[in-house]
Amino acid sequence: MTIPSTGQGTGDMVVNTWHFRTADLTDATLDFITGQVAGFYTAIKQNYPSGILFSQATAKWYNLADPKPRPPIRETLLGTTGTGVGTSAPSEIAVCVSYYAVRTPGLDPKRSRGRIYVGPFAMTSVGGPQVGAQVISDLIGAAGTLLTTSNGATWKWVVWSQAQADDPQGTTFPDQTVIGGWVDNAWDTQRRRGLDPTSRTTFGAPSAQVLPAS
């Protein structure tokens, strides 16, 4: 899932990867799931800055059972509308939405957990050194709605473990059904979302230059 911004640079884009399990790969089913993901972002849209272009958000679907390199099996607009609100805080600022499946005995617990990083945030949503209660409430509400819908459907929101998929001795499936998650109040950092510098201000003597050997 990719949401562009007015900057249009690769680092300016919001990119999140979601995993779902379904035996039905028809356009109708994939579009329905896409709509549920769109609902997640619609519910938290007020926390993004105005430069994030939700109306241009796109979803690419991949079948992880296909051999690599995998072409997308479907590409479509995500279905969100409008933009965020207000000016942007530093674009690297993010909040981690963590989720998990049932722990499996003998399996590294990290393979039963997943996460997405939400951001960048509008200045109005970054009010202090810790994530505010309203931001957390928005994220928990959006994730909870997605989980509730998934629980009542023929498709499931899952944790995908590439390590488990690549493990020849693996005794469990690499996709495990999400049963819950959390959002803590510590800000995270996504450096790949940082903007490139547009100026450089110096102090002191000019830096020495190494001359080429004659």
N, C-alpha and C positions, 0 to 999 in steps of 0.2 A: 504494500500500500504506500503510495507516494502522494504527498501534498506539496505543490510548488509554492513559491513565494514571489513577491515582486522583484526580488534580487535575481532570481532565475539561475543562480549558481548551484552547483551540485551540493555544496555545503549548506546552502540556504533551504534545501528541501527537507521536509519531514518524511522519514522513511521508517515504517514499522513492519515487522514480519509477524503474521498470525498463522496458526496452524489449526486445521479442522479435519475431522475424519468423516467421510461420507462415502457410501457405496454408489450414490447417485451423482454423476458428474454432468447432468444435463444443465443447459444454460439456465433453466428456471430455478433449479436448486442453488446453483452457484450465485445467481443474482439475488436470491433470497438471503443467503448468508452474507453477501456483500452489503445488502441493505441493513443487516444487523450491525455490521462493523461501522457502517455509516452512522447508525444511530449512536454508537459509542462516541464518535467524534462530535456529532451534533450536540450531545449532552454536555460536552466539556468545551465547546467552541468559544465560550465567553472568556476563557483563560488564555487564549492565543492572541498575539498582536494582529493588527489590521493588515499587515503585509502577507499573511498566510491566506492563500487563495483556495478556499474549500471547494468552490464550484469547479475547479480544475483538477481535483483529486482523482487519482486513477487506482485501479486494483488490477494486479496481475495474478492469475491463478496458475500454480504449478502442481502437477501430479508427482509426488515424491517417489512413486513406484516406477516412474520412467527412468531409463538410464541417463547418466550425465553425458554431455550437457543437455539440460532439459529446456525445451522451448515452452513458453507459456501456453496453456490450453485455453485460456480465455483472458481477454483484456477489455476492461470496461471502465466507465466513469464510476467513482465510488458512490455518487448520489447525494453528497452533501452540498450545501449552498452557502453563499455569502462569504464573509471574511471574519477574522477575529476582531478584537476591540483594542484601540489605543496603540500607544507606542511600545516598542519591544524592549524588554530587558536584555542583557547580554545573551546572545543566541545559544551559548553553550549550556545555559541553565536548564535542567530537566528534572522531572520527577519519575521515579521508577514505580511502575505497577507490576508487582510480583504475583505469580500464581503457581499453583502446585497440584499434583495428582497424589493419589494414595501411595504412601511409601511401600516399596517392595523389599522384603527381607533379602539381604545379600547384594542389593543394588545400590551403587553410589547415590546418596540422596540428591546430589546435584542433577542427576538425570531425571528427576521427578519434579524439577522446578523450571519455570520459565519467567521471562520478563519482557516488558516493552518500556521504552523511555518516552514519556510524554513531554512535549515542548517544541519550540521555544515558548516562553510565557510573556504575556503583556506585563508592563510595569505595575499595573493595578493589581495583578495577582501575586506579585513578589513583594510582600509587605514587611519582610523581616528576615532574620537569620535562619528561621525554620519555616517549613511549608505551613501555610495557614489552614485553619480548620475548614474553611469553605472549599478550598482547592481539593483537599483530601475528600471531603464529602462528595464533590462533583465526580471525582475519579472512582470512588468506591461505588457510587450510585450507577455510573455508566457500566463499570465492569460487572456489577451484580446483575444488572438487567440483561447483559449479554449472556452471563452464565445461566440465569434462569430460563431464558429462551432456549439456549442450547440443551439444557437438561430435559426440556419438554419436546425436543425435536428428534428427527431421525438422524441428524448430524450432530457432532460433538465438537466443542472447543477442546483442544488437546495440547499437552506439552509434547514437543517433538525433541527427541534426543538423537542427534546425528552420531554421537559416540556409540549409542546403543545400536543404531542401524548398521554401523560399521563393525561392530563386535561379532566375530564369527562364533563366539561362545555364548552370545546373548540368548537368554531364555525367556525374555519378555519382549513385548512389542515396543518399537521405538516411539509410538504415539500412545500417550496415556491420558485418560479423560481428566480434565480440570475439575476439581471439586471445591476450590476456594482460592483465596489470595489475600493480599494486604497492600497497603500504601503507608509507608512511614513518613515522618515529618522532617527528614533530612533531604536537602537539595542534592541532586546529582549533577554530574558534568558530562556532557557529550561533546568532546573536542572536535569531532568531525563536523559538527554543525556550526563551528566558529566561522566568523567572517574573515576574509583576507584583509590585511591592512591596506589602507588607502593613503597613508602618509607615514613619514618617519621623522621624529624630532631628535636632534643630537645635542650633546653637550661635550665640553672639553675639546681637545685637539682632534683633528681628523684622524680616522683609523689609518694605520700603516698599510701600504700596498706592497705586495710581493712582486718584484719585477721579474720578468722571464729571464732565464739563463741565456747569456749571449753565446 
